Amino acid sequence: MVKVWRATYNPRMNFSAISALSPLDGRYAGKLAKLRPVMSEQGYMHRRVQVEVAWFISLSDCGFTEFKPLTPGARTYLLGLVKHFSEVDGEAIKAIEKVTNHDVKAVEYWLKSKFEARPELLAAQEFVHFSCTSEDINNTSHALQLKAGRDQVLLPALDAIITKLRDMAHAFAEVSMLSRTHGQTASPTTVGKEIANVVVRLTAAREKIASIKLMAKMNGAVGNYNAHLSAWPEFDWEAFSRKVIETPEPLGLGLTFQPYSIQIEPHDYMAELFDAVARTNTILIDWARDVWGYVSLGYFKQRLREGEVGSSTMPHKVNPIDFENAEGNLGLANAVLRHLSEKLPISRWQRDLTDSTVLRNMGVAMGYAVLAYQSLNTGLGKLELNEAAIAEDLDASWEVLAEPIQTVMRRFGLPQPYEQLKKFTRGEPMTRELMQGFIANLAIPDAEKARLLAMTPGSYTGKAAELAKRV
């Protein structure tokens, strides 16, 4: 009979938001309510229970004389333990772990304790965790955590940004804007086209994150099914393991089978996933900095919120804090993500434990990323385009028409067009009158001259509007 532990031990102190060590569980706790049940220690234990139950039920269907197929009632009960897994259950497992000093064994003992008063399950209790090493449970649980965290929280938060930016790209497709290359005035574009650039990059990055296969293995202590074959040498344990891993939830795990491993799954897919998220975050850092600059130029205003203070001493200020917070948290996310992707694929010989403590920070990395996505989306929702400021900037930058003028001059074979425009415009303030005076003296066909004379900085945007609308 398995010893039954009662859920009387509560290892937690009465933490509050202001006493939490991490801002993810303190200041920003409310913003990460969807991620916490998935990527926390509670979420990790929940997935471990799910894996143990899936393995146990599947074993009962293998046709072994010693383990008859479970009755429908037993299956429903076991799946209910997964479906209704609670914080009280998690605390009960932690109480067992205090005795065993082994977290996976604590899950096994807790599950067996739930067989009390159920003779059918008690008779089969030694098939819980049968032939499994701890890493069979852990790696599958981590993959399930990442699956839920990616699909249920991270991607929807990223999708909200992409949707908002796409709407902005379309809305501002025809709003001409001065470009700045090297921080200086350059060929005009449109606001929508610049936002469309980000949409295209983010969409590709998002597809990469979503396409990565989440791998799992259940092949024993060193990946060879040693213990499994010692019990039933003729049974196809590799095919069985694949079936458990790849069968959709709830009867299986809905992951991708990893056929080759040492004691741990190699974590290469994790590195690929974390690198993909980090690359996405880098795109968003780039965008956050650009928006910050556009706010500084006055291209965007920020919608005011009643009672909000921009500065403790300067009443006029409305700081772009959402974009600054996003940039800072994206940097923190990437720092952790890059350490994860560099460290996790490395394990000494057939197994060392350096990955175990590092893996517990997956939620930290994803938490900072999701927090940043929320800040960006909030900031985007506050932006109001200041078309007057953008138009004024364009009208003060007639020098940008030096590019089309010298290009048309090249077409018609005028001598040294680039050099002429360089001498005429560089270092000199340009006005409509000066540029049109230069055009009027060009020896080019009248129709071409009229076309150049009609051109303004605001109309010289090429296919920008078309590209923005197409995204």
N, C-alpha and C positions, 0 to 999 in steps of 0.2 A: 504493500500500500504506500502510495506517495504521501509524504508529509504535506499537510495543508497549511499554508501560511495565510494568516488573516491580514486584511488591509488596515492594520492599525498604525503602521509606521508612516509618518509624513515627513520626508526629508527636506521639505522646503521651508524656508523662513517666510515671513510675511513681507515679501518684496512689494514695493510700490514703484511707480514709474520713475520717481526721483531717486530711488535707491539702487536701481538697476545699474550694473556695471557697463553694459552695452547700451548705446542709444537706440539700437534696434528694438530692445525690450523695455526701453525707458521712454525717452522723449517721443519716439516714433512708433511706439507699440501699437497704437490704434490703426496706423496706416498699413500694418503688416499682418492684420488679423487673418487674412486668407492664406498667407504663406506659413504662419506659425504651426498650425495643426499638421502640416505636411512635412516641413523640414526640421522640426524640433526633435528633441529626445523622445517626446511623446509620439511623434510621427514615426520615428525610427522603430520604436518598440511595436507600434501598431503594425508596421510592415513586416516585422519579424514574425509576429503572430500569424499574419496572413500567409507567409511563406511556409511556416511549420504546418499550418492547417491544410494548405494546398498539397504539400508533399504527403501528409498523412492520409488524406482522403484518396489521393491518386494511388498510393501503395495498396490500399484496400481493394483496388480494382485490377490488380496485377495477376490475379488468379492463384496466389499463394495459398496453399492449404492452411498455413499457420495464421493467415490474416484474411478472413472472409470479407466480402464487400460490405461496407457499412450500410445500415438501413437508412431510408429517407429521413427518418426522424433524427438520427445521429448526424447526418450530413447537414440538415437544417440547423441543428444546434451548434455545430462547429462553425458554420459560416456566420451564424449569429454572433459568435464570440468576436469574429473579425468586424462585422458590420457595426456592432454596438460597443466596440472597444472604447473605454472611457479613461479619463484622467485617474479615476480611482483604480482602475485596472493597472495603469502605468505605475502608480505608486505602490501597488501590491508587488509588482515585478521588482521595483527598486528595493523593496523590503527584503525580498529573497536574495537579490544581488548583494545586499549588505552581508549576508551569510556566506554565499557562494564565492563572492569576489570574482564572479564571471557573469557578464551580462547576458550572453546567449543561453547559458545553462539556466539562468534565472527565468528566461522565457519558457524554456522547456518544462521546468518544474511548475511554473504557474499554469501552463496549459494542462499538464497532468492533474493538477489540483482541481481543475474544472471538471474532471471526470468523476468526481465523487458522486455517489448515488446513481451512477449510470453504468451498470454492469457490462454492457456491450463495449463501452469505451475503456473501462478499467481493464478488461481482459486484453485489450490491444494497446495498452498505454506504452509499452516498450517500443512500439513502432513510431512513436513521436521522436523526431530527430534521428531516425534510423539511418545509419551509415553516413550521416552528415558531419562535416567539420563545421566549425563556427562560421567560417568564411562562405560556406554554401548558403547560409542564412543571411549573413551580412551583405554580401555583394548583390544578392537579389533584392534585398531590402533597400539598399542604396539606389539601385536602378529604379525601383518602384517609387521611391521618394523623388528622384529626379524626373521621372515621367509625370508625376502629379504636379510637381513644382513648375516644370516647364510648360505643360499643356494647360493647366488650370489657372496659373497665376502669371508667370513671366511672359508668355506669348500674348495672352489677352491684354496685359499692360502695354506691351510693345505695339500691338495692333491698334490700341486706342491712339497712340502717337501717330502711327502711319495714317490712320483714317483722318485725324485732325489735319495733318500736314497736307494730305491729298486734297482735302476740301479747301485749304488755304491756297494751294497751288492753282486750283481752278478759279477760285474767287479773284485772285490777284494776277491772273495770267497776263492781262494787258496793261498792268500798272508799270510803266517804265521806271527804271531805277538806274542810277549811276553805279557802275561796277568800280571796284577798287582792287587793283592788282599791285602787290608790294605796298599797299596802303595808300596808293595814289590813284587819281581819277583815271578811269579806263573805259573801254567801249561799253555802252549801256546794255542793260539786260532788262528783264522784268522781275518784279518781286516773285511772281508765281513760278517763273523758270528756276530761280535760285532755290525755292522750296522744293520744286519738282526734282532737282538734283538729289536732294536728301531723301525724298520718297523712294527713288529708284535704288539708291544705295541701301537703305534700310530694308526694303522689300527683299532684295537679294540676300542680305544678311539674315533676315528672319527665316527665309526658306532654308538656309543652311542649318540654323538651329533646329528647326522642325524636322529636318530630314535625317538627322543623326540617329542611328539605330542604338538603342539602349541594350547593352549586352549583359548576360548573366550566365553563370556556370553553377552546376550542382554535381560535382564529380569527385568529391572526397578530399582527403588531406593533402595530396600532391597532384591531383588532377587525373588519376589513373583508374578510379573506381575500385581501388584495392579492397576496401571493406565491403563494398557491395558484392563483389564477386566471391568473396570468402563465404558469404551467406548463401547466395544463389549463383553458382558459377555459370549456369546455362542461360541465365536471363540477360536480355539485351538492355543493360543499364544505361547505355548512352542514348538509345532511342527513347527510353522512359524519361530520362532527364530532359531531353529536348522537348518531349511532349508536355511535361509539367511547366517548363519555362515558356513555351510558345503558345500554349492553349490560352485563349482570352480569359480575362478575369470574369467571374470570381473563381471558377473551377481551376484555372491555371493562373499564370502571372502576366501573360501578354507582353513578353519581352523577346529579345533575340538571343538564340542559343550561342554560347561561346564554347566551341569544341576543345580548344587547347588552352591550358593554364597551368600555373604552378598551384600553390595552395590558394592564392588570391587570383581573382579575375585581373587581367593585365592593366585595366584602367585606361587603355588607349582611347576608348570611346569617350571616357570622361574628359580626357585632355582635349579631344577634338571638340566636345560640347563646350567646355569652359573657354577654349580659344575662340570659338564662334561667338559666344556671348561677349567676350572681351572685345572682339573686333566690332561688334555691333555697338558696344558702349563707346568705343573710340569715335565712331561716326557721330554719335550723339554728343560727345564732348566737343567735337568740331562744330556741330550745329549750335550747341549752347553758347559757345564763345562768339559765334557769328551773330546770334540774336542779341547777345549782350552788347556787341558793338553797334548793331542797328538801333538799339534803344538809346545808346549813348549819342548816336548821330541825330536822334529825333525821328528816325524813320517809323518807329513804333512808339505809341504811347501805351501805358499800362492802365487798365481799368481799375479805378479806385474801389476800395472796399471800406465801408463805413467803420471808422474807429481805428483803421490801420495806420501805423506810424512808420515812416521811412527812415527817419534818423532821430536820435534822441536829442539832437540840438539844432538840426536844420529842418524846419517845418516844411520846406518846399519839396523835399526829396521823396521820390517813389522808387525805391531801389529794385533792381531786377533779381530779387533774392531767389525766386524759384529756379532761375537758370544757373545762378551761382551755387545753390544747394545741389542741383542736379550734377553740375560739373564736379563738385567735391565728392559726392557719393559715388559717381561713376568711377572716379579715380580710386576710391577705396575698394569698390567691387573688383576693378581690374587688378589691383595689387594682390588680392586674395585669389582671384581666378587664375592668375598667371603662376602663382606659387603652386596651386593645386595641379595645374596642367604640367608643370615642370617636375613636381615631386612624385605624384601618384604612379606614373608608369615605372618607377624605379623601386625594386625590392631585392634585397640581398638573398642570393641563392633561391631556395624554394619559398621563403617567406620571412619578412621581418615585420615588426609592428609599427613602423614609423607612419604607415598610411592611416592607421586607425584613428589617431587623435586628429590628424589633418582632415580626414573625411567628415569629422563632426562640424567642420566649418563651411560645408557646402551651403548651408542655410544662411550663413553670414554673407557669403559672396552674393547669393541670389537676393538676399534681403536688401543689401545696398543697391543692387541693380534695380529692383522693383521700386524701391523708395525713390530713386532718381527718375525712373520713368513717370512716376506719379507727379513729382515736382515739375518735370518738363510739361506734362499734359496740363497741369494747373496753370503754369506760366503761359503756355500757348493760348489757353482760354481767356487770359486777361489782356492779350495783345489787341490793340486797335491801330490800324494803319494810318499814318499821318501823311496823306497824299500831298498836302501842301508843302511840307518840308522836303519830301522827295522831289517834287517838281521844282522847288526853289534851288535845290542842289544841282539838278540837271541844267537849269537855265544859267547857272553860274559856271558851267563847264563846257563851253563851246569848243575848247581845244580837242575834245574827244572826236570831233569831226575831221581832224587831220588824217585819221586812218582812212575813211571812205574817200576823201578828196584825193589823197596820194594814190589810192588804189585805182580810181578812175583815170587819173593822169597816166598811170602805168599802162592802162588798157589802150590809151590813144597815143602812146609813144612820146609823151612830153619828157624833156630831159630832166634827169635827177629829181624826180617827184618827191622821194623821201627826204632828200637833202634840202629841198626847197621848203617843205613843211616843217622840217626840223628847225631850220633857221628862223622861220616865221613865227613858230609857236612856242619854242622852248624858252622857259623863263619869263614869258610875257603873259599878262592877263588877256584872255581872249573874250571878245564879245561877238554878238550876232553880226554887228556891222563890220567888224574886222574880217571875220570868216567869209561873209558874203561878198565883201569887197575883193578878197583874194580869188574867190570863185569867179566873179564877174570878169576878171582879166585873163581867165584861162582860155587857151586856144583849143577848145573842144566843141563838138556839135551843140547847137542851141538846145536841143531836147535834153541832152545830158546835163548841160549847164542848168537848165530849169529844174531838173530833178534834184541836183545838188543844192540849188538855192532854196528849194522847198523843204529840204531836210533839216531837222532839229535834233538836238541830243535826245529828246524824248521819242522821236520817231525812228531813230537809228538803233533798232533792237533785233534785226535779223528775224530768225524763226522762233524767237524766245516765246512769244505768246502761243504759237502752235505747239511747241514742245511741252509747255506747261499744261495746256488743255488735254494733251494726249496721254499724260502720265496716268 
